Amino acid sequence: MTISAAPALPPSPRRAPTLLAITASGFMISAVVWTAWFITHIPWTGVASPVSLFLIAGSWVAAAAWSSSAAGPARGPVVGLGGGLLAAAVGLLLLGSKIAHLGDDSPAAPLIIAGFLATGAFLGGVGGLFGNAIGRSGTVPTPWLFRLAVAAAACAAPLLFVGGLVTSTDSGMAVPDWPNTFGSNMFLYPLTGAATDIFLEHSHRLFGTLVGLATLALMGWTLAVESRRWVKAWAVGIFAFICLQGVLGGSRVLADSRAMAMIHGISAQVIFAGIVALATFLSPAFGAAADGPDGAVVPKRVRVVVTSALHAVLLQLVFGALYRHTRSTHALWTHAVVALLVLALVAVAGFMAIGVRRAMVDGPRAPLARALATSGWWLVAVVGIQFLLGWVAFFIGGREREAASIAQALIRTAHQANGALLLTVVTAATVMAKRLSMPPARAGGADSRTD
């Protein structure tokens, strides 16, 4: 009797998903902790060091608890501890500014680094234990690659806000050299006691590094565990554009070019939207929409209107950036007129997206239809807020290139940041509407080898 050879089995997925979960948790913790660091250290707030340390440690534990809560009781503490350790390793980019202030009577830098890594792992482990307590059993697990994409987007969001503050305060040339900072290593420049404009510009560079690391990890894991070639290509393209964006930002400093600064600001929001689009591609609902031999199809008019809204928002982004960087009256009024078009198109697109849910109540496409409907509510809310913020900025945001007060800087930046949020929501809605408007047979290739 001939015994046929058993088919080759794929490598055990246990280690890879755990490492992927740790990566996703680590960058989500980093996004939260870095944001807490920025808020408590910007000279405007004047937060005392003990309070700052308490808030950062608390945000560390809370982020670890939330990000590890989906790992299950067996892996939760491991994911929390590993994520905390990874976040601490990434946080060394911030710790360098503290180490630069060490005196002769301070502990050696290697001891401080080791203690920081151990503390990060400990806080993450504590968060992992809390995550076990808040985790819900019986829920459908969310793919960790999708969670990593969400973490990358969470890392990019504060970068856009900090970049907006740099523009609002006209701090783009506060640090006149690149890639160094006043001739010193960028990661060792002492920020304690730095002027506000230097703090903002230097922090912007540090957050850019965080986004670069997050998208590098996202690209690597996408290439390792994702089966769709076009999604892999998208992840590679995002990281490539992040690298080009960094070079563009540095070139803007070296050339002292406002035109480059404007292009840098526009491309930053486009890249952020690209990361959100990648997260949408990796979401369980997007993949499930291709399953099954049949299913309802969203009318083409929904896709057309939502796509038109996306194009209008992109056009408005250009005019808004043109005004922010030039303070041209012509750019201001063009921006104001186009705002009416954006308001109308996005509102109509939002309500049409909301109506999709009623036409697709069951089947494999229902989760994506529900997500599209949710994005519709977000579109209506965000575009309304954006329209109001625009008028607030018009009347009390000031006309000079540099904001005259902290309030003016925050108002301008809030308008710019909410505009970035609008762009990402309409991008995600466009991706979902396009998927749902395609027959299931054409929307295939949704499998990804993630847990």
C-alpha positions as CSV (number, residue, x, y, z in Angstrom):
1,M,0.0,0.0,0.0
2,T,1.3,3.4,-0.9
3,I,1.0,6.1,1.7
4,S,0.7,9.6,0.2
5,A,2.7,12.4,1.8
6,A,0.7,14.7,3.9
7,P,0.3,18.2,2.5
8,A,2.7,20.8,3.8
9,L,1.2,22.9,6.6
10,P,1.7,26.6,6.9
11,P,3.9,27.9,9.7
12,S,2.2,28.0,13.1
13,P,0.4,31.4,13.3
14,R,0.6,31.6,17.1
15,R,3.8,33.6,17.4
16,A,3.2,35.9,14.5
17,P,-0.3,37.1,15.7
18,T,1.0,37.6,19.3
19,L,3.9,39.7,17.9
20,L,1.5,41.6,15.7
21,A,-0.8,42.2,18.7
22,I,2.2,43.6,20.6
23,T,3.1,45.8,17.7
24,A,-0.4,47.2,17.4
25,S,-0.7,47.7,21.2
26,G,2.8,49.4,21.4
27,F,2.0,52.0,18.7
28,M,-1.4,52.7,20.1
29,I,0.2,53.3,23.5
30,S,2.8,55.5,21.9
31,A,0.1,57.6,20.2
32,V,-1.7,58.2,23.5
33,V,1.5,58.8,25.6
34,W,3.1,61.1,23.1
35,T,0.0,63.2,22.9
36,A,-0.1,63.4,26.7
37,W,3.6,64.3,26.7
38,F,3.0,67.1,24.2
39,I,0.0,68.6,26.0
40,T,1.8,68.6,29.4
41,H,5.1,69.9,28.1
42,I,4.1,72.7,25.7
43,P,5.1,76.0,27.4
44,W,1.5,77.3,27.2
45,T,0.1,74.9,29.8
46,G,2.8,75.2,32.5
47,V,2.1,71.8,33.9
48,A,4.4,70.9,36.9
49,S,6.7,67.8,36.4
50,P,5.0,65.6,39.0
51,V,1.6,66.2,37.5
52,S,3.0,65.6,34.0
53,L,4.5,62.3,35.1
54,F,1.3,61.2,36.7
55,L,-0.8,62.0,33.6
56,I,1.7,60.3,31.3
57,A,1.8,57.2,33.5
58,G,-2.0,57.1,33.7
59,S,-2.4,57.4,30.0
60,W,0.2,54.6,29.5
61,V,-1.8,52.2,31.7
62,A,-5.2,53.3,30.2
63,A,-3.9,52.9,26.6
64,A,-2.4,49.5,27.4
65,A,-5.6,48.3,29.0
66,W,-7.7,49.4,26.0
67,S,-5.4,48.0,23.3
68,S,-4.9,44.7,25.0
69,S,-8.5,44.1,26.0
70,A,-9.2,42.2,22.8
71,A,-6.3,39.8,23.2
72,G,-8.2,37.5,25.6
73,P,-7.3,36.4,29.1
74,A,-4.4,34.1,27.9
75,R,-2.6,36.8,26.0
76,G,-3.9,40.1,27.5
77,P,-1.1,40.6,30.1
78,V,1.6,39.5,27.5
79,V,0.3,41.9,24.9
80,G,0.1,44.7,27.5
81,L,3.6,44.0,28.8
82,G,5.1,43.7,25.3
83,G,3.2,46.7,24.0
84,G,4.4,48.8,27.0
85,L,8.0,47.7,26.3
86,L,7.7,48.6,22.6
87,A,6.1,52.0,23.5
88,A,9.0,52.6,25.9
89,A,11.5,51.8,23.1
90,V,9.8,54.2,20.8
91,G,9.6,56.7,23.7
92,L,13.4,56.8,23.8
93,L,13.1,59.3,21.0
94,L,11.5,61.7,23.6
95,L,13.7,60.6,26.5
96,G,16.8,61.9,24.6
97,S,15.8,65.5,25.3
98,K,15.8,64.7,29.1
99,I,19.1,62.8,29.0
100,A,20.7,65.8,27.3
101,H,20.2,67.7,30.6
102,L,22.0,65.2,32.8
103,G,24.5,66.6,35.2
104,D,27.6,65.0,36.5
105,D,25.8,63.7,39.6
106,S,23.0,62.1,37.6
107,P,22.8,58.3,36.9
108,A,24.5,57.2,33.7
109,A,22.4,57.3,30.6
110,P,22.4,53.4,30.1
111,L,20.8,53.1,33.6
112,I,18.2,55.6,32.8
113,I,17.3,53.9,29.5
114,A,17.1,50.5,31.2
115,G,14.9,51.9,34.0
116,F,12.7,53.6,31.4
117,L,12.2,50.4,29.4
118,A,11.4,48.4,32.6
119,T,8.9,51.1,33.7
120,G,7.2,51.0,30.3
121,A,6.9,47.3,30.4
122,F,5.6,47.4,34.0
123,L,2.9,50.0,33.1
124,G,2.0,48.0,30.0
125,G,1.7,44.9,32.1
126,V,-0.6,46.6,34.6
127,G,-2.7,47.9,31.7
128,G,-2.9,44.3,30.3
129,L,-4.3,43.1,33.6
130,F,-6.9,45.8,33.6
131,G,-7.6,44.9,30.0
132,N,-8.5,41.4,31.0
133,A,-11.1,42.9,33.4
134,I,-12.7,45.2,30.8
135,G,-12.4,42.7,27.9
136,R,-15.7,41.3,26.7
137,S,-15.8,37.5,26.1
138,G,-17.8,36.1,23.2
139,T,-17.2,39.1,20.8
140,V,-15.9,38.6,17.3
141,P,-12.1,39.2,17.4
142,T,-10.9,42.2,15.4
143,P,-7.9,41.5,13.1
144,W,-4.7,42.8,14.7
145,L,-3.4,44.1,11.3
146,F,-6.5,46.4,11.2
147,R,-5.8,47.5,14.8
148,L,-2.2,48.3,13.8
149,A,-3.5,50.4,10.9
150,V,-5.8,52.3,13.4
151,A,-2.8,52.8,15.7
152,A,-0.8,54.2,12.8
153,A,-3.6,56.7,12.1
154,A,-3.7,57.5,15.8
155,C,0.0,58.4,15.6
156,A,-0.5,60.6,12.5
157,A,-3.4,62.6,14.0
158,P,-1.4,64.5,16.6
159,L,1.3,65.2,14.0
160,L,-1.3,67.1,11.9
161,F,-2.4,69.1,14.9
162,V,1.2,70.0,15.9
163,G,2.0,70.9,12.3
164,G,-1.1,73.1,12.3
165,L,0.2,74.9,15.4
166,V,3.5,75.4,13.7
167,T,1.8,77.1,10.8
168,S,-0.7,79.1,13.0
169,T,2.2,80.5,15.0
170,D,4.5,80.9,12.0
171,S,7.1,78.7,13.7
172,G,8.3,76.8,10.6
173,M,11.7,78.4,10.6
174,A,12.2,78.4,14.4
175,V,14.8,75.7,13.9
176,P,16.9,76.8,10.9
177,D,18.7,73.5,10.1
178,W,17.8,70.0,9.2
179,P,18.1,67.1,10.0
180,N,20.0,68.4,13.1
181,T,18.5,70.9,15.5
182,F,20.8,73.8,16.1
183,G,23.7,71.6,15.1
184,S,22.9,68.8,17.6
185,N,21.4,65.4,17.1
186,M,17.7,65.9,16.7
187,F,16.9,63.2,19.3
188,L,19.3,64.7,21.9
189,Y,18.3,68.3,21.7
190,P,17.2,69.6,25.1
191,L,13.6,70.9,25.0
192,T,13.3,71.9,28.6
193,G,13.0,75.6,28.8
194,A,12.9,76.0,25.0
195,A,10.9,78.9,23.5
196,T,7.4,78.0,22.3
197,D,8.2,78.2,18.6
198,I,11.2,76.0,18.9
199,F,9.3,73.5,21.0
200,L,6.5,73.3,18.4
201,E,8.8,72.9,15.4
202,H,11.1,70.4,17.1
203,S,8.1,68.4,18.4
204,H,6.7,68.3,14.9
205,R,9.9,66.6,13.8
206,L,9.7,64.1,16.6
207,F,6.1,63.2,15.8
208,G,7.1,62.8,12.2
209,T,9.6,60.2,13.3
210,L,6.9,58.4,15.3
211,V,4.6,58.3,12.2
212,G,7.5,57.0,10.1
213,L,8.1,54.1,12.6
214,A,4.4,53.3,12.8
215,T,3.9,53.1,9.0
216,L,7.1,51.1,8.6
217,A,5.8,48.5,11.1
218,L,2.4,48.6,9.3
219,M,4.1,48.1,5.9
220,G,6.2,45.2,7.2
221,W,3.3,43.4,8.8
222,T,1.0,44.0,5.8
223,L,3.6,42.4,3.5
224,A,4.0,39.5,6.0
225,V,0.4,38.5,6.6
226,E,-1.9,40.2,4.0
227,S,-2.8,38.2,0.9
228,R,-4.2,41.0,-1.3
229,R,-1.4,42.3,-3.5
230,W,-3.0,45.7,-4.1
231,V,-3.3,46.2,-0.4
232,K,0.4,45.4,0.0
233,A,1.2,47.9,-2.7
234,W,-0.9,50.5,-0.9
235,A,1.0,50.0,2.4
236,V,4.3,50.3,0.6
237,G,3.1,53.4,-1.1
238,I,2.1,55.0,2.2
239,F,5.5,54.4,3.7
240,A,7.2,55.7,0.6
241,F,5.2,58.9,0.7
242,I,5.9,59.3,4.4
243,C,9.6,59.2,3.6
244,L,9.2,61.7,0.8
245,Q,7.1,63.9,3.1
246,G,10.0,64.0,5.6
247,V,12.5,65.0,3.0
248,L,10.0,67.7,1.7
249,G,9.7,69.1,5.2
250,G,13.5,69.2,5.6
251,S,13.9,70.8,2.2
252,R,11.4,73.4,3.1
253,V,13.7,74.4,6.1
254,L,16.9,74.4,4.1
255,A,15.3,76.4,1.2
256,D,13.2,78.6,3.6
257,S,10.4,78.2,1.1
258,R,6.7,78.9,1.9
259,A,5.6,77.2,-1.3
260,M,7.2,74.0,0.0
261,A,5.6,74.5,3.4
262,M,2.2,74.8,1.7
263,I,2.8,71.6,-0.3
264,H,4.0,69.9,2.8
265,G,0.8,70.8,4.7
266,I,-1.4,69.6,1.8
267,S,0.4,66.3,1.3
268,A,0.3,65.6,5.1
269,Q,-3.5,65.5,5.1
270,V,-3.6,63.4,1.9
271,I,-1.2,60.9,3.5
272,F,-3.3,60.8,6.6
273,A,-6.4,60.1,4.5
274,G,-4.3,57.3,2.7
275,I,-3.6,55.7,6.1
276,V,-7.3,55.8,7.0
277,A,-8.1,54.3,3.6
278,L,-5.7,51.4,4.3
279,A,-7.3,50.8,7.7
280,T,-10.6,50.6,5.9
281,F,-9.3,48.1,3.4
282,L,-8.1,46.0,6.4
283,S,-11.3,46.2,8.4
284,P,-13.4,43.0,8.8
285,A,-16.5,44.7,7.3
286,F,-14.6,45.6,4.1
287,G,-13.4,42.0,3.7
288,A,-16.8,40.5,4.5
289,A,-18.4,42.6,1.8
290,A,-16.8,40.3,-0.9
291,D,-18.1,37.1,0.7
292,G,-21.0,35.1,-0.7
293,P,-22.3,34.5,-4.2
294,D,-24.7,37.4,-4.2
295,G,-25.7,40.5,-2.2
296,A,-27.3,43.9,-2.5
297,V,-25.5,46.6,-4.5
298,V,-25.5,50.2,-3.5
299,P,-26.8,52.5,-6.3
300,K,-24.2,54.1,-8.4
301,R,-25.5,57.6,-7.5
302,V,-24.3,57.1,-3.9
303,R,-20.8,56.4,-5.0
304,V,-20.8,59.3,-7.5
305,V,-22.1,61.8,-4.9
306,V,-19.7,60.6,-2.1
307,T,-16.7,60.7,-4.6
308,S,-17.7,64.2,-5.7
309,A,-17.7,65.3,-2.1
310,L,-14.2,63.9,-1.7
311,H,-13.0,65.9,-4.7
312,A,-14.6,69.1,-3.3
313,V,-12.9,68.6,0.1
314,L,-9.6,68.1,-1.6
315,L,-10.1,71.3,-3.6
316,Q,-11.0,73.1,-0.4
317,L,-7.9,71.8,1.2
318,V,-5.7,73.5,-1.4
319,F,-7.5,76.9,-1.0
320,G,-7.3,76.6,2.7
321,A,-3.6,75.9,2.7
322,L,-3.0,78.7,0.2
323,Y,-4.7,81.2,2.6
324,R,-3.0,79.9,5.7
325,H,0.5,80.3,4.2
326,T,0.0,83.5,2.1
327,R,-2.9,85.3,3.9
328,S,-4.1,86.3,0.4
329,T,-7.5,88.0,0.3
330,H,-8.3,86.3,-3.0
331,A,-7.5,82.9,-1.5
332,L,-9.7,83.7,1.5
333,W,-12.8,84.5,-0.4
334,T,-12.3,81.6,-2.8
335,H,-12.0,79.4,0.2
336,A,-15.2,80.8,1.6
337,V,-17.2,80.3,-1.6
338,V,-16.0,76.8,-2.1
339,A,-17.0,76.1,1.6
340,L,-20.6,76.4,0.5
341,L,-20.1,73.8,-2.2
342,V,-18.4,71.5,0.3
343,L,-21.2,72.0,2.8
344,A,-23.9,71.1,0.3
345,L,-22.1,68.1,-1.3
346,V,-20.9,66.5,2.0
347,A,-24.3,66.9,3.6
348,V,-26.0,65.3,0.7
349,A,-23.4,62.5,0.6
350,G,-23.8,62.0,4.3
351,F,-27.6,61.6,4.2
352,M,-27.3,59.3,1.2
353,A,-24.8,57.2,3.0
354,I,-27.1,57.0,6.0
355,G,-29.9,55.7,3.8
356,V,-27.8,52.8,2.6
357,R,-28.3,50.9,5.8
358,R,-32.1,50.6,5.2
359,A,-31.5,48.9,1.9
360,M,-29.0,46.4,3.2
361,V,-30.3,44.9,6.5
362,D,-28.7,41.5,6.2
363,G,-26.2,39.4,4.3
364,P,-22.4,39.6,4.2
365,R,-22.5,43.2,3.1
366,A,-24.6,44.5,6.0
367,P,-21.6,45.3,8.3
368,L,-20.0,47.5,5.7
369,A,-23.4,49.1,5.0
370,R,-23.7,49.9,8.7
371,A,-20.2,51.3,8.7
372,L,-21.0,53.5,5.7
373,A,-24.2,54.7,7.4
374,T,-22.2,55.6,10.5
375,S,-19.7,57.5,8.4
376,G,-22.7,59.4,6.9
377,W,-23.6,60.7,10.4
378,W,-20.0,61.6,10.9
379,L,-19.9,63.5,7.6
380,V,-23.0,65.5,8.5
381,A,-21.6,66.4,12.0
382,V,-18.1,67.1,11.0
383,V,-18.9,69.3,7.9
384,G,-21.3,71.3,10.1
385,I,-18.7,71.9,12.8
386,Q,-16.1,72.7,10.1
387,F,-18.4,75.3,8.6
388,L,-19.0,76.9,12.0
389,L,-15.2,76.8,12.8
390,G,-14.5,78.5,9.5
391,W,-16.7,81.5,10.4
392,V,-15.2,81.6,13.9
393,A,-11.7,81.7,12.4
394,F,-12.9,84.4,9.9
395,F,-14.1,86.7,12.6
396,I,-11.7,86.2,15.5
397,G,-8.8,84.1,14.1
398,G,-6.9,87.2,12.9
399,R,-5.6,88.2,9.5
400,E,-1.8,88.2,10.1
401,R,0.3,85.2,9.2
402,E,1.3,84.7,12.8
403,A,-1.5,84.4,15.3
404,A,-1.6,87.2,17.8
405,S,-2.6,85.1,20.8
406,I,-2.9,81.5,21.9
407,A,-6.6,81.6,21.4
408,Q,-6.2,82.6,17.7
409,A,-3.6,79.9,17.2
410,L,-5.9,77.2,18.7
411,I,-8.9,78.4,16.7
412,R,-7.0,78.3,13.4
413,T,-5.5,74.9,14.2
414,A,-8.9,73.5,15.2
415,H,-10.3,74.5,11.9
416,Q,-7.4,72.9,10.0
417,A,-7.5,69.7,12.2
418,N,-11.2,69.3,11.8
419,G,-10.7,69.8,8.0
420,A,-8.3,66.9,8.1
421,L,-10.9,64.8,10.0
422,L,-13.5,65.7,7.3
423,L,-11.1,64.5,4.6
424,T,-10.5,61.2,6.3
425,V,-14.1,60.5,6.9
426,V,-15.1,61.3,3.4
427,T,-12.2,59.2,2.1
428,A,-13.4,56.2,4.2
429,A,-17.0,56.7,3.0
430,T,-15.8,56.8,-0.6
431,V,-13.9,53.6,-0.2
432,M,-16.9,51.8,1.4
433,A,-19.4,53.2,-1.2
434,K,-17.2,52.1,-4.1
435,R,-16.9,48.5,-2.6
436,L,-20.7,48.3,-2.0
437,S,-21.5,49.5,-5.5
438,M,-19.5,46.6,-7.0
439,P,-21.1,43.2,-7.5
440,P,-19.7,40.7,-4.9
441,A,-17.9,38.7,-7.7
442,R,-15.9,41.8,-8.6
443,A,-15.2,42.7,-5.0
444,G,-13.2,39.6,-4.3
445,G,-9.8,39.1,-2.9
446,A,-10.6,40.1,0.6
447,D,-8.8,37.4,2.5
448,S,-6.0,38.3,4.8
449,R,-4.1,35.9,6.9
450,T,-4.5,37.7,10.2
451,D,-6.1,36.5,13.4
